[in-house]
Amino acid sequence: MNTELFIARKIHSGTEKGKNISRPIISIAVIGISLGIVVMILAVAIVTGFKNEIREKIIGFGSHVHITNFDSNLSYETIPINKNQDFYNTITKEKGIKHIQVYATKPGIIKTQKEIQGIIVKGVDKDYNWTFFQNHLVEGHLPHIVDSVKTNDIIISQKLADMLELKLEDNVVTYFIDQPPRVRKFRITGIYKTSLEEFDKTFIFADIKHVQKLNGWSKDQISGFEIQISNFDDLEEIGAFLEKKIGSRFDKEGNKLKVQTIKEKEPVLFDWIELFNVNVWVILTLMVLVAGVNMISGLLILILERTNTIGVLKALGSVNWSVQKVFLYNGLFLVGKGLFWGNLLGIMLCLIQHYFGVVSLDPASYYVEVVPVSMHISDLLLLNAGTIVVTFTMLLLPTFIITRISPVKAIRFN
């Protein structure tokens, strides 16, 4: 039988039911732990949700890895490479790589009767994976692209449609600054909305054959390849593998190939996303410290209130560590109670936000319309385990007072 645990349960039960000075203070400590774990759960869930949401939108526009001409600069006027590379039909057999697609880009200008806007036409082929835009399509349908016929169908963003006062099935006149300038008329068959404003107001998606003709390319010339992988966590590893296999080599036409991951292509956005982690660690540290201080205060009051009990236990032969364990168990009971209610409330708030989107945001500033939340079981377990370890360590401090209590004086303490 664990004597310390038995006594701790008795003290805890007495503290719960008794009308003594420690009861309200301990209740405040438990509430503090509960609120702390709620804030930590929300902080991790919201930051993880933001990171996943924005990252998926960036990847939706550009995939995980790009293979382009080594001589291409940061502009969208690219130097072509040949589509018929030996890896094109075999790369998806490699572990972790699920799709490869071709693309070509061309800067242009859309002009209406009232407005003018610079855009990038991204030409895609029949192998393009439309899943991302299918999920963000608000009107119409996606272009149907085939080998035999060139289609004039395009999709544009809701942002562009509002700026230029365009709607579904409208014809759009697009100008391209060449010598001489060229004009193309497209038909809007779909409107998408991702709330990633910098991309939404820039890209329209069309048949790659238009871009190839505008650039004076053959049907086998493209701006590059986009590769999608199964797990974002493997990006660095797969990027290094592709760099070794494909990068810095020459194709059949003598073009040198360059491999870039999406992190390398959009470093500013991904550096900004990584800053979220700093905010989370600050919040977690503050909340754990507040919870620990609350518990120290509560346990100190409990020790002072139970001074007579401590004296009796010592008089009966209990060593200091045995008496300390009694109050450490008691502290863990209170921490467990706080964690239970905190987890319950935190998970409920996350579920409400996930399914009902109660808290909304300005997409122009935050790139999302509602606060995204994403929580994994592993995150919850780590949060709770970390809170228990830190608070238990901090609870050791007040129990050292027990070593300084004299049995005779404690029994006479009133």
Secondary structure, 3 states (H helix, E strand, C coil): CCHHHHHHHHHHHHHHHCCCCHHHHHHHHHHHHHHHHHHHHHHHHHHHHHHHHHHHHHHHHHCCEEEEECCCCCCCCCCCEECCCCCCCCHHHCCCEEEEEEEEEEEEEEECCCCEEEEEEEEECCCCCCHHHHHCEEEECCCCCCCCCCCCEEEEEHHHHHHHCCCCCCEEEEEECCCCCEEEEEEEEEEECCCCHHHHCCEEEEEHHHHHHHCCCCCCEECEEEEEECCHHHHHHHHHHHHHHCCCCECCCCCEEEEEEHHHHCHHHHHHHHHHHHHHHHHHHHHHHHHHHHHHHHHHHHHHHCHHHHHHHHHCCCCHHHHHHHHHHHHHHHHHHHHHHHHHHHHHHHHHHHHHCCCECCHHHHCCCECCCCCCHHHHHHHHHHHHHHHHHHHHHHHHHHHHCCHHHHHHCC
